[in-house]
């Protein structure tokens, strides 16, 4: 979600901040701003509603120390008034997270005669810090006193006029600090400041950092200096460029074959080494995740119960954290999150651990909060994903989870289909899926869209529906084909395209019954299947013929045409598939 950047060093801060914010645009946001401490020690602050490009005039600001922010609205509407950084007196800050007791703290500030200039919860924090700075005289101590009063989540980067330093604080919202030669950085994400020779550290909850030209100092919750191990930042790679593609989403679909193959290979190595003992002892699987990651968990459930005969439950992390879940002995909880920072998934994972479960993290980010929490980590190898809608990261998750299922089945003396030629299968699915471009006119004027399937196909249908909603804004639903006649059929007519997935021969006739039912009510029907004879059925207006794949693993290939369909429909409707409205790449608040 929101993105933080901070810089102090010999260079002018504004260009560094703007370049960092541009690299964080993929996270999703509605406004942006920067603040720089100038040569005379005074703030220069520029904020705009809309894209980072609207800040380009701020590139000329003089000063070597500054902070920047891309905001995803929580408290207060998207506007220049509510954009960060926020300033009060001689203090300026940027904030990610939600302050749950902001209302009561604001009342106390107003009672002291203080005036507010925004509708955000974040502005309360800058008021507190400014007041404590008058008493303490030291920015670090002022920030520490203010955070002691706050409930909720926060990552702060704070400036003070007349001082060339940035103070950072973190609680349940990700924040990294990094040092180069004669300069220091802060960011929500390592992608903001790639560079050879720079080393970074991810702050833990309750920790603070002070950034100066001399480098980075880390402090514990008691403000005692703490020695921490820093990791090298990667150099900027090709993943941050579109290359020959018009959009990152389309580029990242093209990268699915290698992302899946690399993740499969990495998972196989893990499952045959340190994970082996954990898997052999596993009697139950619980999977906690949100959104696309939740759908990858549903796909794993089908495979794990079919092949390994291990009882598996998949939970929406946002529901799990507020339920009273039964966590049986001998269970393994798998928390799935592309970023490793999804707030609901982190909270669910913590709860599972508290109740005695072994925790396996499946994430694409090695130094994430989730990876630090877990007992065992399995990293997907999708590379950086910039488009908000997950594509290659979903395929990477599937490949890794299916590799675990195969190992789990083998540990129980059960056979399982081989996962072979995954990259080739995915490439064939991309080639076939490009045919969905011709389907777009049938979708652009649709009232709603239904995706149907049974078994593993139903899981793929759910993800296909989500992708279309995310990037085209068309309402729709992924649905179990057999449930269609229990109510939802009332919504089907000639204005509701239906996409049916039929990848399991044993279920084909039953799913085709649903195809007959929607066709009889005028719905245009589109089919995704490896079976040529079904693709030729008179009811089918358009089809994608998939390469043959074991039905239990079929979402690896069947979802790809659905991703391409969502992309082509979004483009045909004039949407930006990389930056869908109201959505964020990494949901780091509740």
C-alpha positions as CSV (number, residue, x, y, z in Angstrom):
1,X,0.0,0.0,0.0
2,X,1.4,3.4,0.9
3,X,5.1,3.9,0.1
4,X,7.7,5.7,2.2
5,X,11.1,7.0,1.0
6,X,13.8,8.9,2.9
7,X,17.2,10.1,1.9
8,X,20.1,12.0,3.6
9,X,23.5,12.4,2.0
10,X,25.7,14.5,-0.3
11,X,23.3,14.5,-3.3
12,X,20.2,16.7,-3.7
13,X,17.4,14.8,-2.0
14,X,14.5,15.6,-4.2
15,X,15.6,13.7,-7.3
16,X,16.5,10.7,-5.2
17,X,13.1,10.8,-3.5
18,X,11.1,11.1,-6.7
19,X,13.0,8.3,-8.3
20,X,12.3,6.1,-5.2
21,X,8.6,7.0,-5.3
22,X,8.4,6.1,-8.9
23,X,9.8,2.6,-8.1
24,X,7.1,2.3,-5.5
25,X,4.2,3.2,-7.8
26,X,3.3,-0.4,-8.2
27,X,2.1,-0.6,-4.6
28,X,-1.0,1.5,-5.5
29,X,-1.8,5.0,-4.3
30,X,-3.9,8.1,-4.9
31,X,-1.6,11.0,-3.9
32,X,2.0,11.8,-3.3
33,X,4.4,14.3,-1.8
34,X,7.9,15.1,-0.7
35,X,9.5,17.4,1.9
36,X,13.1,18.5,1.8
37,X,15.2,20.4,4.5
38,X,16.8,23.2,2.5
39,X,20.2,24.9,3.0
40,X,18.8,27.3,5.5
41,X,17.2,24.5,7.5
42,X,13.6,25.2,6.4
43,X,11.2,22.8,4.9
44,X,10.2,22.8,1.3
45,X,7.0,20.7,0.9
46,X,5.2,19.7,-2.3
47,X,2.0,17.5,-2.3
48,X,-0.3,16.5,-5.1
49,X,-3.4,14.3,-5.7
50,X,-2.7,11.8,-8.4
51,X,0.5,10.3,-9.8
52,X,4.1,10.9,-8.8
53,X,4.6,12.6,-12.2
54,X,2.6,15.5,-10.8
55,X,5.5,16.2,-8.4
56,X,8.1,16.7,-11.2
57,X,8.4,20.4,-10.5
58,X,9.7,19.5,-7.0
59,X,12.8,17.9,-8.6
60,X,14.6,21.2,-8.4
61,X,14.2,21.6,-4.7
62,X,17.5,22.3,-2.9
63,X,18.5,20.3,0.1
64,X,20.3,17.1,1.0
65,X,17.8,15.5,3.4
66,X,14.1,14.7,2.8
67,X,11.2,12.3,2.9
68,X,8.5,11.3,0.4
69,X,5.3,9.3,0.3
70,X,2.7,7.7,-1.9
71,X,-0.7,7.6,-0.1
72,X,-3.5,5.0,-0.3
73,X,-6.4,6.6,1.4
74,X,-7.7,5.2,4.7
75,X,-8.6,8.2,6.9
76,X,-9.7,11.1,4.7
77,X,-10.5,11.2,1.0
78,X,-7.8,11.2,-1.7
79,X,-6.8,14.9,-1.9
80,X,-3.9,17.3,-1.8
81,X,-5.1,18.3,1.7
82,X,-4.7,14.7,3.0
83,X,-1.5,13.8,1.1
84,X,1.7,13.3,3.0
85,X,4.1,14.5,4.2
86,X,2.2,16.2,7.1
87,X,3.8,19.2,9.0
88,X,3.2,20.8,12.3
89,X,5.5,23.5,13.7
90,X,9.1,22.4,13.0
91,X,8.3,18.7,12.4
92,X,7.3,16.8,9.2
93,X,6.5,13.1,8.8
94,X,5.3,10.4,6.5
95,X,3.3,7.5,7.8
96,X,2.1,4.1,6.7
97,X,-0.4,2.2,8.8
98,X,-3.5,3.1,10.8
99,X,-3.6,4.8,14.2
100,X,-6.6,3.3,16.0
101,X,-6.7,5.9,18.8
102,X,-6.2,8.9,16.6
103,X,-9.7,10.4,17.4
104,X,-9.1,10.6,21.2
105,X,-5.6,11.9,20.8
106,X,-6.8,14.5,18.4
107,X,-9.4,15.7,20.9
108,X,-6.6,16.3,23.4
109,X,-4.6,18.2,20.8
110,X,-7.6,20.4,20.0
111,X,-8.2,21.1,23.7
112,X,-4.7,22.5,23.8
113,X,-5.6,24.9,21.0
114,X,-3.7,23.1,18.2
115,X,-5.1,23.3,14.7
116,X,-5.3,20.5,12.2
117,X,-5.0,20.9,8.4
118,X,-6.1,17.4,7.2
119,X,-8.6,14.7,7.9
120,X,-6.0,12.0,8.4
121,X,-5.1,10.0,11.5
122,X,-1.4,10.5,10.6
123,X,-1.5,14.2,11.5
124,X,-2.0,13.4,15.1
125,X,1.4,11.8,15.3
126,X,3.2,14.9,14.0
127,X,1.5,17.0,16.6
128,X,2.6,14.7,19.4
129,X,6.2,14.6,18.1
130,X,6.4,18.4,17.8
131,X,5.1,18.8,21.4
132,X,7.6,16.3,22.8
133,X,10.4,17.8,20.8
134,X,10.0,21.0,22.7
135,X,10.4,19.1,25.9
136,X,13.2,16.7,24.9
137,X,15.2,18.7,22.4
138,X,16.1,15.4,20.6
139,X,14.1,14.1,17.7
140,X,14.7,10.4,18.5
141,X,13.4,10.8,22.0
142,X,10.4,12.9,20.9
143,X,9.4,10.2,18.3
144,X,9.8,7.5,21.0
145,X,7.5,9.3,23.5
146,X,4.9,9.9,20.8
147,X,4.8,6.3,19.6
148,X,4.4,5.1,23.2
149,X,0.9,6.8,23.1
150,X,-0.2,5.3,19.8
151,X,-2.4,2.2,19.2
152,X,-2.5,0.5,15.8
153,X,0.2,0.2,13.1
154,X,2.8,2.6,11.9
155,X,6.0,3.1,9.9
156,X,7.3,6.7,10.4
157,X,10.0,8.7,8.8
158,X,10.4,12.0,10.5
159,X,12.2,15.3,9.8
160,X,12.9,18.3,11.9
161,X,13.8,21.8,10.6
162,X,17.4,22.7,11.1
163,X,18.6,19.1,11.3
164,X,20.0,16.9,8.7
165,X,18.7,13.6,10.1
166,X,15.7,11.3,9.6
167,X,14.2,9.3,12.5
168,X,12.3,6.1,11.7
169,X,10.0,4.0,13.8
170,X,8.1,0.8,13.0
171,X,5.2,-1.2,14.5
172,X,3.3,-3.7,12.3
173,X,4.1,-1.9,9.1
174,X,7.2,-2.6,7.0
175,X,10.1,-0.2,7.0
176,X,13.7,-0.8,5.8
177,X,16.7,1.4,6.4
178,X,19.9,1.3,4.3
179,X,23.3,2.8,4.1
180,X,25.6,3.6,1.2
181,X,28.9,5.5,1.2
182,X,28.2,8.9,2.8
183,X,24.4,8.5,2.6
184,X,21.4,6.7,4.1
185,X,18.0,5.7,3.0
186,X,14.6,4.6,4.3
187,X,11.9,2.9,2.3
188,X,8.8,0.7,2.6
189,X,10.4,-1.7,0.1
190,X,13.9,-2.5,-1.0
191,X,12.7,-1.8,-4.6
192,X,12.8,1.9,-3.8
193,X,16.6,2.1,-3.6
194,X,18.4,-0.7,-5.4
195,X,22.1,-0.2,-5.8
196,X,25.5,-2.0,-5.6
197,X,27.3,-1.6,-2.3
198,X,24.2,-0.6,-0.3
199,X,23.2,-2.6,2.7
200,X,19.8,-2.7,4.3
201,X,18.0,-3.8,7.5
202,X,14.3,-4.4,8.1
203,X,13.3,-2.8,11.3
204,X,11.5,-5.0,13.8
205,X,8.4,-3.9,15.8
206,X,9.3,-1.4,18.4
207,X,12.7,-0.5,16.9
208,X,13.9,3.0,15.9
209,X,16.5,4.2,13.5
210,X,18.4,7.5,13.0
211,X,19.7,8.2,9.5
212,X,22.5,10.7,8.9
213,X,25.3,11.1,6.3
214,X,27.4,8.9,8.6
215,X,25.0,6.0,8.1
216,X,22.3,4.3,10.0
217,X,22.0,3.7,13.8
218,X,19.4,1.2,15.0
219,X,17.9,1.5,18.5
220,X,15.7,-1.0,20.5
221,X,12.4,-0.1,22.2
222,X,14.4,1.4,25.2
223,X,16.5,3.6,22.8
224,X,19.6,1.5,23.5
225,X,21.9,1.3,20.5
226,X,21.5,-2.1,18.8
227,X,23.9,-4.0,16.5
228,X,22.0,-5.5,13.6
229,X,23.0,-7.6,10.6
230,X,22.4,-5.7,7.3
231,X,21.8,-7.5,4.0
232,X,23.0,-6.3,0.5
233,X,20.5,-4.5,-1.7
234,X,20.1,-5.9,-5.2
235,X,21.1,-3.9,-8.2
236,X,18.3,-2.6,-10.3
237,X,17.2,-5.3,-12.7
238,X,15.2,-5.6,-15.9
239,X,12.0,-6.4,-13.9
240,X,11.6,-2.6,-13.3
241,X,11.3,-1.9,-17.1
242,X,8.5,-2.8,-19.5
243,X,10.8,-3.6,-22.4
244,X,8.8,-4.3,-25.5
245,X,5.5,-4.6,-23.6
246,X,2.9,-1.9,-23.3
247,X,2.0,-2.8,-19.7
248,X,3.8,-4.5,-16.8
249,X,0.8,-6.9,-16.4
250,X,1.4,-8.3,-19.9
251,X,5.1,-8.5,-19.4
252,X,4.7,-10.4,-16.2
253,X,2.3,-12.9,-17.8
254,X,5.1,-13.5,-20.3
255,X,7.4,-14.2,-17.4
256,X,5.1,-16.9,-15.9
257,X,6.9,-19.9,-17.4
258,X,10.3,-19.1,-15.9
259,X,8.7,-17.9,-12.6
260,X,6.9,-21.2,-12.2
261,X,9.9,-23.3,-13.3
262,X,12.3,-21.5,-10.9
263,X,9.8,-21.7,-8.0
264,X,9.2,-25.4,-8.6
265,X,12.9,-26.2,-8.6
266,X,13.5,-24.2,-5.4
267,X,10.6,-25.9,-3.7
268,X,11.8,-29.4,-4.7
269,X,15.2,-28.7,-3.2
270,X,13.6,-27.5,0.0
271,X,11.2,-30.3,0.3
272,X,14.0,-32.8,-0.1
273,X,16.1,-31.2,2.7
274,X,15.0,-29.2,5.7
275,X,11.3,-29.4,4.9
276,X,11.3,-33.2,4.7
277,X,11.0,-33.9,8.4
278,X,8.2,-31.3,8.8
279,X,6.2,-32.7,5.9
280,X,6.6,-36.3,7.2
281,X,5.2,-35.3,10.6
282,X,2.3,-33.3,9.1
283,X,-1.2,-34.7,9.8
284,X,-3.2,-31.6,9.0
285,X,-2.7,-28.6,6.7
286,X,-4.0,-25.1,7.4
287,X,-3.5,-22.4,4.8
288,X,-4.0,-18.7,5.7
289,X,-3.9,-16.1,2.9
290,X,-5.8,-13.3,1.2
291,X,-6.9,-12.6,-2.3
292,X,-4.9,-14.3,-5.1
293,X,-2.8,-16.1,-2.5
294,X,-6.0,-17.5,-1.0
295,X,-6.9,-19.0,-4.3
296,X,-3.5,-20.7,-4.6
297,X,-4.2,-22.2,-1.2
298,X,-7.6,-23.6,-2.5
299,X,-5.7,-25.1,-5.4
300,X,-3.3,-26.8,-3.0
301,X,-6.2,-28.1,-0.9
302,X,-7.6,-30.0,-3.9
303,X,-4.2,-31.5,-4.7
304,X,-3.2,-32.3,-1.0
305,X,-6.4,-34.1,-0.3
306,X,-6.6,-35.9,-3.6
307,X,-2.9,-37.0,-3.8
308,X,-1.6,-37.1,-0.2
309,X,-5.0,-37.6,1.6
310,X,-4.0,-35.0,4.1
311,X,-7.0,-33.0,5.6
312,X,-6.5,-29.4,4.4
313,X,-8.4,-26.3,5.4
314,X,-8.0,-22.9,3.7
315,X,-8.8,-19.8,5.6
316,X,-9.2,-16.2,4.6
317,X,-6.7,-14.6,6.9
318,X,-9.0,-11.7,7.7
319,X,-11.6,-14.1,9.1
320,X,-9.1,-16.5,10.8
321,X,-7.5,-13.8,12.9
322,X,-10.9,-12.9,14.5
323,X,-12.2,-16.5,14.8
324,X,-11.4,-19.0,17.5
325,X,-9.6,-21.5,15.2
326,X,-9.1,-25.0,16.2
327,X,-5.4,-25.7,15.6
328,X,-4.8,-29.5,15.9
329,X,-1.6,-31.1,17.1
330,X,0.5,-32.3,14.3
331,X,-0.6,-29.6,12.0
332,X,1.3,-27.4,9.7
333,X,0.1,-23.8,8.9
334,X,1.2,-22.4,5.6
335,X,0.9,-18.6,5.4
336,X,1.0,-17.4,1.7
337,X,1.8,-13.8,0.9
338,X,3.6,-12.5,-2.2
339,X,5.0,-9.5,-0.2
340,X,5.3,-11.2,3.1
341,X,3.8,-8.0,4.6
342,X,0.0,-8.6,4.2
343,X,-1.3,-7.4,7.6
344,X,-4.2,-10.0,7.9
345,X,-1.9,-12.9,6.9
346,X,0.7,-11.9,9.4
347,X,-1.8,-11.7,12.2
348,X,-3.3,-15.1,11.3
349,X,0.2,-16.6,11.1
350,X,1.0,-15.2,14.6
351,X,-2.2,-16.7,16.0
352,X,-1.5,-20.1,14.5
353,X,2.0,-20.1,16.1
354,X,0.6,-19.0,19.5
355,X,-1.7,-22.0,19.4
356,X,1.2,-24.4,18.8
357,X,1.3,-24.9,15.0
358,X,4.5,-25.1,13.0
359,X,4.5,-22.2,10.6
360,X,5.7,-22.3,7.0
361,X,5.9,-19.0,5.1
362,X,5.6,-19.0,1.3
363,X,6.6,-15.6,0.1
364,X,8.4,-13.9,-2.7
365,X,10.4,-11.6,-0.4
366,X,13.3,-13.0,1.7
367,X,13.6,-10.3,4.3
368,X,9.9,-9.8,4.9
369,X,8.0,-9.8,8.2
370,X,6.4,-13.1,7.4
371,X,9.7,-14.8,6.6
372,X,11.2,-13.6,9.9
373,X,8.1,-14.9,11.8
374,X,8.1,-18.4,10.3
375,X,9.7,-21.6,11.5
376,X,10.4,-22.6,7.9
377,X,10.5,-20.5,4.8
378,X,9.9,-21.4,1.2
379,X,10.6,-18.6,-1.3
380,X,9.0,-18.3,-4.7
381,X,11.3,-17.1,-7.4
382,X,9.0,-14.9,-9.3
383,X,11.2,-11.8,-9.3
384,X,9.8,-8.4,-8.7
385,X,6.1,-8.0,-9.7
386,X,5.1,-4.4,-10.5
387,X,1.6,-4.7,-11.8
388,X,-0.9,-4.6,-9.0
389,X,-2.8,-7.6,-10.2
390,X,-0.8,-10.8,-9.4
391,X,0.0,-13.0,-12.3
392,X,3.4,-14.6,-12.3
393,X,3.5,-14.6,-8.5
394,X,0.3,-16.7,-8.4
395,X,1.8,-19.2,-10.8
396,X,5.0,-19.3,-8.7
397,X,2.9,-20.0,-5.6
398,X,1.1,-22.8,-7.3
399,X,4.3,-24.4,-8.5
400,X,5.8,-24.3,-5.0
401,X,2.7,-25.6,-3.3
402,X,2.3,-28.4,-5.8
403,X,5.9,-29.4,-5.2
404,X,5.1,-29.7,-1.5
405,X,2.0,-31.8,-2.2
406,X,4.1,-34.2,-4.3
407,X,6.6,-34.6,-1.5
408,X,3.8,-34.9,1.0
409,X,2.3,-37.8,-1.0
410,X,5.6,-39.5,-1.3
411,X,6.2,-39.3,2.4
412,X,2.9,-41.3,2.8
413,X,3.9,-43.8,0.2
414,X,1.4,-42.6,-2.3
415,X,2.0,-41.9,-5.9
416,X,1.6,-38.5,-7.5
417,X,1.7,-37.2,-11.1
418,X,5.1,-35.7,-12.0
419,X,5.3,-32.0,-12.5
420,X,7.3,-32.0,-15.8
421,X,7.9,-29.4,-18.5
422,X,6.2,-26.7,-16.5
423,X,7.8,-23.9,-18.4
424,X,6.8,-25.4,-21.7
425,X,3.2,-26.0,-20.6
426,X,2.9,-22.4,-19.4
427,X,4.4,-21.1,-22.7
428,X,1.9,-23.1,-24.6
429,X,-0.9,-21.8,-22.5
430,X,0.2,-18.2,-23.1
431,X,0.2,-18.8,-26.9
432,X,-3.3,-20.3,-26.8
433,X,-4.5,-17.7,-24.4
434,X,-3.7,-14.8,-26.7
435,X,-6.9,-15.9,-28.5
436,X,-8.9,-14.3,-25.7
437,X,-8.2,-10.9,-27.3
438,X,-11.0,-11.8,-29.8
439,X,-13.4,-12.4,-26.9
440,X,-13.1,-8.8,-25.5
441,X,-16.0,-7.3,-27.4
442,X,-18.4,-9.8,-25.8
443,X,-17.2,-8.6,-22.3
444,X,-16.8,-4.9,-22.6
445,X,-20.5,-4.2,-22.4
446,X,-21.4,-7.0,-20.1
447,X,-23.5,-6.5,-17.0
448,X,-21.6,-9.2,-15.2
449,X,-19.4,-12.2,-15.9
450,X,-19.5,-15.8,-14.5
451,X,-16.6,-18.2,-14.4
452,X,-17.6,-21.8,-13.8
453,X,-15.7,-25.0,-12.9
454,X,-15.6,-28.1,-10.7
455,X,-12.8,-29.3,-8.5
456,X,-9.5,-27.7,-9.4
457,X,-11.3,-25.8,-12.2
458,X,-13.5,-24.0,-9.6
459,X,-10.4,-22.7,-7.9
460,X,-9.0,-21.4,-11.2
461,X,-12.4,-19.9,-11.9
462,X,-12.3,-17.9,-8.7
463,X,-8.9,-16.5,-9.6
464,X,-10.0,-15.7,-13.2
465,X,-13.0,-13.8,-11.8
466,X,-10.8,-11.8,-9.4
467,X,-8.4,-10.8,-12.2
468,X,-11.2,-9.5,-14.4
469,X,-12.8,-7.5,-11.5
470,X,-9.4,-6.1,-10.5
471,X,-8.4,-4.6,-13.9
472,X,-11.6,-4.1,-15.9
473,X,-14.0,-3.3,-13.0
474,X,-16.6,-5.6,-14.4
475,X,-18.6,-7.3,-11.7
476,X,-18.4,-11.1,-11.8
477,X,-18.1,-14.3,-9.8
478,X,-16.3,-17.5,-9.8
479,X,-18.7,-20.3,-9.2
480,X,-19.0,-24.0,-8.6
481,X,-20.7,-25.2,-11.8
482,X,-23.0,-27.6,-9.9
483,X,-24.4,-24.8,-7.7
484,X,-25.5,-22.6,-10.6
485,X,-29.1,-23.8,-10.6
486,X,-29.4,-23.1,-6.9
487,X,-30.0,-19.4,-7.3
488,X,-27.4,-17.8,-9.5
489,X,-29.0,-19.0,-12.8
490,X,-31.6,-16.3,-12.2
491,X,-28.8,-13.7,-13.1
492,X,-27.8,-15.3,-16.4
493,X,-29.0,-13.9,-19.7
494,X,-27.6,-12.6,-23.0
495,X,-25.8,-9.8,-21.1
496,X,-23.8,-12.2,-18.9
497,X,-20.8,-13.9,-20.6
498,X,-19.9,-17.2,-19.0
499,X,-16.4,-18.7,-19.0
500,X,-16.4,-22.4,-18.3
501,X,-13.2,-24.4,-17.4
502,X,-13.2,-28.1,-18.2
503,X,-9.8,-29.7,-17.5
504,X,-10.8,-32.9,-15.8
505,X,-12.3,-35.6,-18.1
506,X,-14.1,-37.2,-15.1
507,X,-16.0,-34.0,-14.5
508,X,-16.4,-32.8,-18.1
509,X,-20.0,-34.1,-18.7
510,X,-21.2,-32.5,-15.4
511,X,-19.6,-29.2,-16.1
512,X,-21.0,-29.2,-19.7
513,X,-24.5,-29.6,-18.2
514,X,-24.0,-26.1,-16.8
515,X,-22.8,-24.9,-20.2
516,X,-26.1,-26.2,-21.7
517,X,-28.1,-24.4,-19.0
518,X,-26.5,-21.0,-19.5
519,X,-26.6,-21.3,-23.3
520,X,-30.3,-22.1,-23.2
521,X,-30.8,-18.7,-21.4
522,X,-28.9,-16.7,-24.0
523,X,-25.5,-16.4,-22.3
524,X,-22.4,-16.2,-24.6
525,X,-20.2,-19.2,-23.6
526,X,-16.5,-19.4,-23.7
527,X,-14.5,-22.5,-22.9
528,X,-11.0,-23.2,-21.5
529,X,-10.2,-26.9,-21.9
530,X,-7.6,-29.4,-23.2
531,X,-10.4,-31.4,-24.9
532,X,-10.8,-30.4,-28.6
533,X,-14.2,-32.1,-29.0
534,X,-15.7,-29.9,-26.2
535,X,-14.2,-26.8,-27.8
536,X,-16.2,-27.6,-31.0
537,X,-19.5,-27.8,-29.1
538,X,-22.3,-25.7,-30.7
539,X,-22.8,-23.8,-27.5
540,X,-19.2,-22.5,-27.4
541,X,-18.7,-19.0,-29.0
542,X,-14.9,-19.0,-28.3
543,X,-12.4,-21.4,-26.8
544,X,-8.8,-21.8,-25.7
545,X,-7.3,-25.2,-26.2
546,X,-4.9,-25.9,-23.4
547,X,-1.9,-28.3,-23.4
548,X,-2.6,-31.6,-21.6
549,X,-1.8,-31.5,-17.9
550,X,-2.6,-33.7,-14.9
551,X,-6.1,-32.4,-13.9
552,X,-5.1,-31.9,-10.3
553,X,-2.4,-29.5,-11.4
554,X,-4.4,-27.9,-14.2
555,X,-4.7,-24.4,-12.6
556,X,-1.0,-23.9,-13.5
557,X,-2.1,-23.6,-17.1
558,X,-5.8,-22.9,-17.1
559,X,-5.4,-19.6,-15.2
560,X,-3.1,-18.1,-17.8
561,X,-5.7,-17.6,-20.5
562,X,-8.0,-16.0,-17.8
563,X,-5.2,-13.5,-16.9
564,X,-4.8,-12.7,-20.6
565,X,-8.6,-12.3,-20.9
566,X,-8.6,-9.8,-18.0
567,X,-5.8,-7.9,-19.6
568,X,-7.3,-7.7,-23.0
569,X,-10.7,-6.6,-21.7
570,X,-9.2,-4.0,-19.5
571,X,-7.2,-2.5,-22.4
572,X,-10.3,-2.6,-24.6
573,X,-12.2,-0.7,-22.0
574,X,-9.5,2.0,-21.6
575,X,-8.4,0.9,-18.1
576,X,-4.8,0.9,-16.9
577,X,-4.3,-2.8,-16.0
578,X,-1.1,-1.9,-14.0
579,X,-2.7,0.5,-11.7
580,X,-6.4,-0.4,-11.0
581,X,-8.3,2.1,-9.0
582,X,-8.6,1.7,-5.2
583,X,-6.2,-1.2,-5.1
584,X,-2.8,-1.7,-3.7
585,X,-0.1,-4.3,-4.4
586,X,0.7,-5.0,-0.8
587,X,-2.1,-4.6,1.8
588,X,-0.2,-3.7,4.9
589,X,-3.2,-2.3,6.9
590,X,-6.2,-4.0,8.2
